[in-house]
């Protein structure tokens, strides 16, 4: 039996609520969140977005693949099907059935190439899940 995909029917090409969220989350952590959400936005023409559970979510159409969220001392770059993603750099954290995230902190080095690959892979993975049922 296949797992049902989570779907958000309120996704749009560019959600103004996310721009408001980004403005409210300024400073160094906000800049990190903005940078990595922009990478998600640029994954493909089918990327849509929504503010869900208080954070920006990037979707393939209406199916989420990634999100960012700002906390007091770090930023999470998360993946809805992160448990299924290859992670040779071992960046992913979490123990849930599906979701995983990468914690980013100011002043700590970011393995940008590996995080970019995770985002691209998460997008390709969700696109394949949607297109192939």
N, C-alpha and C positions, 0 to 999 in steps of 0.2 A: 504494500500500500504506500503510495506516494504522499508525502507531507504537502499540505496546502500552502501556497505562498501567501504571505501577508500582503495585503493590498491597501493602499490609501487612495480613495477616489477623489480627494481634494487637491491632488498635485497640480502644479502649474509650471510653466516654463521658467518663470522667475517670480518667486514669492516675495512681495514687498515686506511681509512680516519678518523674513530672514534678514533683510537689510536693516530693519529696526533692531532685531536681535544683535546683529553684528555691531551696530552703533552703541548699544547698551553695554556690550562686552568689549570695552576698549583695552588699552594697555598692552603689555607684552603677551599675556595669555590670549587676549582677544585677537591679536595679530596672528598668532599661531593658528587659532581656529579658523580665521578668515583665509589664511594661506592654503590650508589643506582642504577647506570646503571648495575653494576655487578650483583646486585640482579635480575634485569630484564633479563639479559643474562642467568641466571641459572634457569629460570622458567620451561623450558622443552626442549626436543630435537628439537622441531619445531621452536625454536626462531631463527629469522634471524634479521639482522640489516641494517640500512642505515643512512647515514648522510643526513638529509632532512631539508631544510630551515635553515641551519647552526647549527643544533643540532643533537645529537645522538638519534635515534628512534629505539625502540625494537618492533618487529613484530612477530605475529604468521604466519609463512610463509611470505606472502606478505601484510598482514593486520596489521596495527600498533595498539599497545595497550598502549605504554608508551614512554616517552621521558624524557631527562634531558636537562637543559639549565642553563648556568651561567650568572648572571647579575652582576652589580657593587656591590650590597650589599646582594645578596641572590642567592639561587639556586631554580629553579622550578623542581619538579618531577611531570610530567604531565601525564594525561590519556585521550586518544582519545574519550572514551565513559564514562568519569568520572561522568557525570550527572546521569548515570544509576547505579552507584556503591553504595552499602550500605556503609555508613560512620558514624558508631556510635561514633567515637572519634571526629567527626566534624573537620577533617583536611583539607578537600577539599575547595578550593576557586574558584571563577569564576561564571559567570552567563550566559555563552554561552549555546547554544542548546545541545551540546554534551560534549565539553571538560571541564575538571577541572584540577587543579594543587594544589600541596602542596608547600608552600614557606618554605625554610630552610635557616637559618642564622647561621653564626658562633657565638659561645658563647650562643646560645639558645638551650634548651633541645629539643631533637627529640624523639617523641613517636615512637621508632623504631618498636615495635611490631605491632602497628596500621598501620604504613606505609608499613611494610612487607605484612600485610594482604591485604591492598589496591592493592599492586602490584600483589600478587597472585590472587586476585579476578579479577583484570583487565585482566590478562592473561586467567583465566578460562572463563571469560565472552566472550572475543573475540574468544576463541577457540570454545565455544558453538555456537556463531553467525556464524562462518565459517562452522562448521560441520553440523549445523542444518538449514542452509539457512536463 
